[in-house]
Amino acid sequence: MNRLTAPGKRLFLSGDEAVARAALEAGVQVATGYPGNPGGGALAALLPLAARYGLAAEWSVNEKVALEVAAGAAWAGRKSLVTMKMSGLNVLADSLLSIAHSGVNGSLVIYAVDDVGVFYGMVEQDSRYYALLASLPLLMPAGPEEAYALTRLAFQASAQTGAPVLLLGTTAVAASQAWISVAPLERPAIEQPASFQRDVARFTKAVPQWCREQHAAALARLEQAGTLLGVANVREEPTGSAAAAPREGRIGVVVAGVSAAYLDEVRARLRTAPPLAVFKLGLIHPLPGEELRAFLTPLEAVLVLEELEPLIETQVAALIGEHNLQARLLGKRTGLLPRVGEYNQAQVAQALAALLETAGYQEAAAEAQTLAQQLSLPPEPGGPVAPLPRTLEFCPGCPHRMTYYALRRALQAAGYQPDEVITTGDIGCTILGMHAPLSVCWTEVSMGASLGIAQGLKYAGIERPVLAAMGDSTFFHGGIAGLLNAVQAGVRLTLLLLDNGLTAMTGQQPNPGSWRDSAGPTARPRADIETIVRGCGVTFVREVNPYELETTVAALREALASQGVAVVIARAPCTVPGRLLPGQTAPFQVDESRCCAGRGCDNLPCYYEVGCPSVALVPAGGSPDEGEGPGGKGELRVRIDPLSCVACGLCAAACPFEAISPLSSVASDHNEEKALASVWPSLLVRE
């Protein structure tokens, strides 16, 4: 049973799932988005339910198209949801401003997730500024419960005002889970057929006067939405003995987002109860100016808690200055809190201690300071073990590893050292080629940017070959325009297209070029990358199977020597499922009688040059959890994990002594279970 629709009045949901559940209850009819972490969870939760609830849902080719599809439906009176990670807001910004100024006839909720703390890579972005830029209302939940409540509120406000509503989460909110009280899942009936009336003064930007009128209308919708969404703000005044404190000693906190949860946790652990007033903002734009002014007026000091940029703090400072208030402001502008990274309980306790000390509450300040120190201490011995450092690497048998290994071989055969030739990287699994031992990719900017960067490097006068590498989903998302530009410019560069048929890094979502079952009434055409590339004007196009190593090396050498733009398409399925590759009957293993590890093969290319996580170095006669690991004393041996090996054969190709081959040829008695136990005793055999 899908837990999004499980029976009961309380469901255990993540922040993303809470948004999806609330959208279903609100009657969402169109849901679009582009996969990316964080930010893909809401649409991923809705897709399996689309047919059941009459929902049009899709992974769009990019975020700009996703917004435009959702907006078109909202212009026709429907309820739409579009989801993405923070970088997607950059992609759709051009359309966002125009759509915001035109407004909608139904409702449109834009759910984005900022990666505060940068857990998934890319820029640590504060997307709240898009609400200011586009004159759109912005709601920001503090946890999954609020994600559910504010999503329902966003759909209502959008329908009543005609304003698209931004709902902004963060990684902590989107991924955290909580028990949520939900309403019955009773989808509202569609009251009237879809319709869209011609109104060029509203839905085009052809006349300056129309643009000015649309801007004024957007500001009016924003003001109206601010009134409706004000219920998302919660003001807490001191109670009991704390309320009896003298006026000149009053202190307060203005807080937004997940910082509110951290503040609650810190306050719950403090025995001393100072007279703390709290204004928790769920509505970030427009800020409730009059309510905030009334809140600030009696305060001696106020602390603003918000991650990343001091957006709220700056507006609070303006209110204090404009109204000649006496409250001393603490936050980022005073250097108390950072503008980089996510907050935690220790930082909030430290900031609260500073606020208490400012107002003269020395005992409470000392307790908060002690709590901050306790929360900052490393785990005690015997307690939770800190995770070991991890490197970012390709999965076992990944075709991208094969392609980049072939590229290094091709560069060496062409007379270059691999670190002498620039390969501009792109978003997705392809960028993992930047890490050792492959160390191929040099840059990462945005979806499809590798081609433009490569062209610029050639314009700058780089004489050696320059390559650009991108995946299939990235090519469809934003790479085609760069390829067209490079062809028209006539520059000499090589595009390496790594086509695994999926948007793999973000969860194996389909893209226009994904391999689909061609049978059945719902079959859809598959976009053919080679046809598109040739349609862009490229004449040198080679398609290779990266598991055919020598063929791939030869194609890359030919591309490097060609004039103009050359494209090599390395096509093979993603290996994340962990199954053996087609045509293989057993994982690869090391033949101890042939392996020369510690006996003349000191560089161990099967381990150091391939970099496959299935290949490990272990003490002679042992396994990874016995004895000393790499770098210690004693003799080391190469072992291959039979449970994760997919039999790609790259380690065998790298071995100069032909000591690696499929398991059946290694085991003398051809008994796979005994062979597995002998080569890696600590692991269970493959079922």
N, C-alpha and C positions, 0 to 999 in steps of 0.2 A: 504493500500500500504506500502511496506517495504521502510523505509526512506533511506536505503542504495542504493536503485535503483530508487528512485523517480526522475521524470524528472526535468530538470533544470540544470543550470550551477553552481549553488551554493547550497550546502546542509548543513544542521545544524547537525553536527556529533560530537560524542565524539572521544577522541584519539583512543580508541579501534576500533570504527567503521571506523575511517579514515584509519587505517591500513587495515581493511577488504575491504573497497572500493578500495584502491590502489592495493591490491592483486588481486581483480577481474579484474581491468583494465590491470594489468600486465599479466594476463592470467594464474593465479595459477590453477593448475590441481589437486593437492593433498594438503589437509589441515588437520593437526592432532593437538592434544593437550590433556592436562589433566585439568579439571576444578579446579579453585582456584582463590581466590580474593587477590590482584588484578591480572589480567592477563588472565582471561577467556573470556573477552568480545569480542575479535576479532573473535575467532572461533565460539562463540555463535551467532554472527551476520551472519556468513557465512553458518552455518548449514541449515537454512531454505531455502537457495538459491541453495543448492548443486545440486538438480535434475535439476533445471532450467538452470544452467550454466555448466552442465556436470562435476561437481566437486566431486571428492572422498573425503569425509570429515568424520571425526570420533572423538569421545572422546575415546582416547586410554586407555588401562588399567593403564598405568603410563607414566611419561614423557620420560623415557628412551626408551620405546617401541614407543612412538610417534615420537621421533627423528629418530629412526631406520627405521620406515615406511616411513617417509618423505625423509630420505637420500636414501633409496632404490629406490624410485621414481626418485630422482634427479640423481642418478647414471645411471638410464635408460634414462636420457635426459629430464625429466619432470621438471616443475616448482612447487616447494613445499614450504609450509609454516607450521611451527610448533610453537605453542603458549603455554605459561605457566606463572605462577608466579615465583618469584625469587627462591623459594625453589626447583622448578622443575629443575633448572640448576644444583643443587647439585645431583639430582637423575640421570640426564643424562650425568654427567661429564665424566664418563668412556668412553662411546661411542663418546662423543663430540670430545675428543682429537684425537681418531683414525680417525674419519670421517673428521676432519679438516686437518689432515696430508695427507689423501687420496684425498681430494677435491671432486668436483662433476662435472658431465657432463652437467647437466641442470642448475638449479638454486635452492638454498636453503636459505631461510630467517628464522632465529630463532628470534621470538619476545617474549621477556620476560619483566616483569614489576617488578621493585623493590618497596617494600612497605616502602618508606622513611617516617619516623614518626610513623610507626607500627600502622596502622589503623585496620589491619586484624589479628594481632598476628604473631607469629614466629619471627625469628631473623631479626634484622635490618641489612640487607645484602647489600653490595656494589658489585654488580655482574660485574662491569667493569673489575675486575681482571680476569674473565674467558677469556676475549678477549686476555689479555696478556699471560695467561697460554696456550691457544690453538692456538696462532698466527693467530687470526681471526680479520678481520676488524670490528669495532664497531661504529655504528651510534646512536646518542642520540638526539631525538627531544625535542624542548622547549615547544611545544604545539600541539594541534590537526592538525593545518595546516602543521607543519613540519612533524608530524607523517605520514601524507598522502604523502608529497613530498619525504621524505626519504625512505618510503617503496617502492615506484616506483623506486627510485635510487638504493636501495638495490638489487632488482630483476635484474636490468640491470647490475650492477657490478658483481653480482654472476655469471650471465650467461657469461659475457665477460672474467672473470678471473678464474672461476672454484672454487672460494673460497666461502664457506658458509659465510653469513654475519649476524652478531648479530645486532638486533635492540632493544635497551633497553629503555623502558619507565619507568616512576614512577607513583605512584598512582595519583598524581596531574595531570599529563599529560593524563593518560589513562581515567580518569573520567571526566575531564573538557570538555566543549563543545564549538564549534565555527562554524561560517559560513566558509565553505571551497569551493573554486573554484575547480571544478572537471572537468576532461576530459570526453568526451563521453565514455559510457560503451560499447566499441566495442571489444569484446574478440578476440585476435589474433587467427587465424586458426592454428591447429596443422600441422606443415610442414612435419614431418616425423614420422614413427611409432617408438614406444619405442624399444630401443635395449641396450644391455649391453655386451661389449666385455670382454673376459677373459684377465685379466692383474694382475697376482698374485703379481708381484713386486710392484704394486700400491695399491691393495685392500686387501692385507694381511700384517701381521707383523711378518712373519715367519723367516726372515733373517735380522741380524743386519744391513747389508749394505743397504738393502731396507728401513729400518726405517730411517737411516740417510739421504738417498736420498729423502724420503718423507718429512722429516723435512725441508730440503733445499728447496724443491718445495713449501711447505706451506709458508715459509718466502718470496719466490719470488712472490707468489700469493698475499701475504699481501702487499708487496711493490707496486705491480701493482694496487691493489685495492685502496691503499692510493692515488695514482695519480688520478684515476677515481673519487673517492669520495671526493676529495678536494673541489669540488664545494659546499659541505655542510657547509664549513666554510665561515664566513662573517667577513670581516675586515672593520671597520669604523674609519676613521681618523677625527680629529677635523676640523670643517669648520668655515667660517666667521671670526669673531673677535677672536674666540678661537684658530684658527689655527695660528694667529699671535703672540701667546704667546711665550716667550723666550724658547729656547731649554731646558735649565736646569730646567724649571718648568713643563715639560710635564709629564702627568700621564696617566695611562691606566688600563684597566680591561680585564682580560681573563675570559670568562664565558662559562658555558656549562649547558645544560638541562634547567629545568624550572626556574632556577635562572636568565636566560636571560629575561624571562617575568617579573620577579620581578624588575630587573634592569630597564627595559623600563618604568615600572609604576612609579618607584621612580624618574627617570630623568624627566618624564613628569610633575611631581608635583613640581619640583624645578624651581624657577625663575632665579636663577643665573646659567650661562652656563660656567663652567670651561672647559679648553681644554682637554676633555676626549677622549682618543682613546679606541676603544673597539674591541676585537678579540673574536667573538662568534664562538665556536667550535661545529659543528654538527658531525664531525668525531673525535671520541675520541681516536681510535687506528687504524692505527698509527697516532700519533700526527704529524702535519706538522712542523717538526723541523726548516727548513730553513725559512719558513714564520714567525714562532714565533720568531726566532732570529732577523729577520729584524724588526719585530714589537717592540721587547723589546729594541733594541739598543738605540733609542733616549730618552727612558723614564728615569725619575728620580725615579719614584715609580710605582709599579704595584700591583693591587689587583686581586687575583684569587677567583672566586666565583664558587664553586662546592659543592654539598651536599655529606655528609658522609666522605669518606676517602680523604686525600690530594693526590690523584693520579696525577692529572694534575699539581698541585702546586709543587710536588716533581720534576717532569720533567722540569717545568719552572725554578726551583731553579738550576737544573743541567745545563741548558742552560746558565743561568746567570753566574754560576761559570766557566764553560768550556770556555766561550768567554770573560771572564773578563769584563762583563757589569756592569754598575753603578746602575741599577735599584734596589731600595729597595723593597723587596717582602713582601706583607701583605696577610694574610690568616689564615689557620688553624695552621700552624707551629709556628706562632707568638702568638697564643692564641686568636686572634681577632674573629675567627669564630669557631663554635662547630663542632665536629665530630659525634654528636648524634642528630637525629631528622631532620625534614625538615626545610628549610629556609622559611622566610616570608619577606614581604616588610620592616618591621621594622628592621630586622637584616641586610638586604641589605643596607638600608639607614644609619644605624649605621656604617657599614663597609666602605661605601662610604665617610662618614664624616671623618673617620680616614685617608683614603687615601688623601682627600683634605687637611686636616690639615698637613699631612706629607710634602706636596709640597708647603705649605705656602698660600693656598687659604682659609684664615680665614673666610671671609664672607660666602663663599659657604659652608664651613665646618659647620659653625654655623647653617645655614639654614637646612642642611641635618640632623644635630643633633636634631634640633627642630622637624623636620618631623618624625624622628625615635621615639621621645618621644610621639608625637601625635598618631602615628600608634600603639603604645604600650598601650595606655590608654584603660581601660575597657569601655564598652558601657555606654553612659549617661543614667540617669533615663528617662524612657519613650521611649528609643530607642529600638533596637533589644534586645530581652530577651535571656539571656544565657540559653542554654539547661540544663534541670535538669540532675543530674547524673543518669546513668542507670546501672543496673547489667546485666550480661550475664546469661540468663536463657533459659530453654527449652520452646518451644511454648506450648500453652494450649493443654492438652491431649496428649503430645508427648509420644510415647511408651518408649523412653529412660528414662523418669522420672519414669514411672511405674517400669522399670527394676531396676533402682538404689534404689528406695524406697523398692522394694522387697529384694534387696541385704542387705540393712540396717536391715530389719526385719530378714533375714536369719542369719546375723552375731549375732544379739542379741539373737536369739533362740539357736545359737551354743555356747553361753556363752561369746561372745566378745562384747566390745564396738566398734561401727563402726570406731572410730578414732584409734583403736588399730591394724587394719588390713590394710595392704598396697594394694592399687589398682593402678597399673600403667596405666595412661591414654594414649590416642592416638589422632591423628589429626582428626578433624571433630566435629560433634555435640556431640559425646561421651564425649569430654573433658569438656563440660559444667557441667558435674557432679562434678567438683571440687568446685563449688560455693555452698554456703549455700542456703537452709537448708540441701541439700543432702550431700555435702562435702565428696564425695567418692574418686574421682581421686586425686592422689598425684603428678604425673609427666606427662610431655609432651615433647617429643624429636623430632621425625620425623615419617613419615608414616610407621606404622608397628613396631616401636621400642619398644612398650610396652611389647611385649613378651620377647625380648632379655634382657631388663632391669629387668623384673620379674625373669628371669632365673638367672641373675647375683646376684640379691638380695638373692635368695635361695642358690647359691654357697657361698655367703658371710656368711651364717649361720643364716639367719632369720628363726626362728622356727615357728612363727605363719603362718597361711595361707597367701599366696600372690596371688593376682589376676591380670590379665591383661584385659583391656577393649578396644575394637576397633569396628569400624563400618564395614559394609559389603564392601564398596568401599575401605576403608583402607586395609582390609584383602586381596582383590584382588591386590591392588597396591603394597603392600610391607609386608604383614603379613604372607604369606604362608611359606616363608623361615624360619621365626622365629619359627613358629609352628613346622616345620620339625626338627629344631635344638633342641627345647625343648623336643620333643618326643624321639629323638635319645639320648639325654642326660639323660633321665629318671628322670627328676626333678618332684617334686610335686608342681603343680600350677594349677590354674583354669583360663581358657580363657573365658571371657564373650563377645560373639559376638552379637552386636546389629544390627540386619538386618532390615532396613526399606525400602529396595529395591531401594534406590536412593543414589546419591552423594548429600545429602540434603543441607548441610550448604552452598555450593557454588552456589546453584541455581537449585537444583533438576535435575541435569543431570543424564542420565542413566549410569549404570555400567554393567559388565557382568552378574550380578545376578539380574538385574531389572526385574520386572514383565512386560511382554510384551503381546500384543495381539497375540495369536498363529495362528490366521487366516491370510490368504493372502499369496501371493508369496514371500513377503519380511520377513516372519517370521524367527527368529533366535533362536538357542537353548539358554536356560538360564542356566548359570553355577549354579550348586547346591552346596551350601556351605557345607551341611552335607556330601555329597559324597566326596568333596575335603578333609574335615577334617578327615573322616575315611580313605581316601587314604593316608593321612600323617601318619597313624598308631595309631590314637587316638581310644581307645576302649570305653571310657566313653563319650558319646555324647547325650545330651538331647536338644530337640527342644521344646520351650514353646511359648505360646501367653502371652506377658507381661500383657495384660489386665485381664488375669485370675490370680489374685494376689496370691492366696494360692498355686496354682499349681507351679507358678514361685518360690515362697519362698521354697517350698519343693524340687524342682530341684536344687536350689542353695545350700541348706543345704546338699543334697546328694553329690554334686560336691565338696564342701569344705571338706567332710569327705573321699573322694576317694583318692586312691594312684595314682601317676603318673600325667599325664596331663589330666585334665577334661575340656570339652568344653560344655558350655550352649549357645545355639543359641536362642536369644529372637527375634522373628520375628513378625513384625506388620508394616503396611504402615505408612509413614510419614503423619503427620496431618497438615502440613502447609496450604493446601487448605482451612482449616477451616470448612469443612463439618462435620456433625454429623457422628459418627462412625457407621459402619454397625450394624443394629439391634436396633439402638436407634431412637426414634421418637421425642425427645425433650431434650433440655439442662437440666442440673441439677440446682436445686435451694434449698434454705434453708427454712425449715419449722420453722417459728418464734416460734410456740408453743412448739417445741421440742428443739430448739437451746438453749444451756446454756452459751453462751458467756456473761461474766459479771455476771453469776449466778452459779459459781462453776467450769466452764471450763476455767481455766485461761491460760493453755498452748496452747489452740486452735490448735490441731494437723492438722486440715483441712487447716490452713493457714501457721503455722510456720514449720510444718514438710513436707508438700507437696510442697510448693513453686510454685504453679501454678499462672501465671499472671491473670487468670480469677477470682481468689479468692482474695477479697479485704476486708480490715477493714474500716468501715465507721461509722460516728457518728450515734447513734440510731435515726431512723426516717429520716435519710438523705441519701445523695449519695456522692461519692468521691469528687465532686466539691462544696460541701456545708459544712460549719462549719470546725471543727478541724479534722485533720487526726490522724493516729496512733501516739501514744506518747503524745497526748495532753490530756487535762482534759475532763471529760465527759465519758459517757458509749459508748462502741463501739459494733458494730454488724458485723457479717460476711455477705457479699453479693457476689453473683456469677454473672459475666457479661454474660447475655444470648446470646450476639452476638458473643462472642469468645469461649464460652464453646462448646466442641465437645462431651460431655457426656462420658468421659472416666471412670468416677466413682471413681477416686482415692480419691478425697476429701470425698466422701461418705464412702469409706472403712476406712478412717482415723478417721472419726467422731465416738466417743464412745457412742453417744446418738441417733444414727440413725435419725439425723435431716436433712440429705441431701438426696434428691431423685429426679428423673426426674420431670420436671415441671408439667406434666399432673397430677401427684399424689399430688403435692403441692397445686395447685389451686383448691379451693373448687368448683368453678363453671365450671371448665374445659375449661374456655375461655382463650386461650393462650395469646391473645393480652392484655386483662385486667390483666392477671397474670404478664406479663412482665412489664407493666406499674406500677404495685403495688410494685414489688420487686426492681425495679431500675428505678425510674421515669425519670431520666435525659437522658435515652438512647432510641433510636428509636427501635422499635420492629423488629425482624427478618422478612425479606420479605418471 
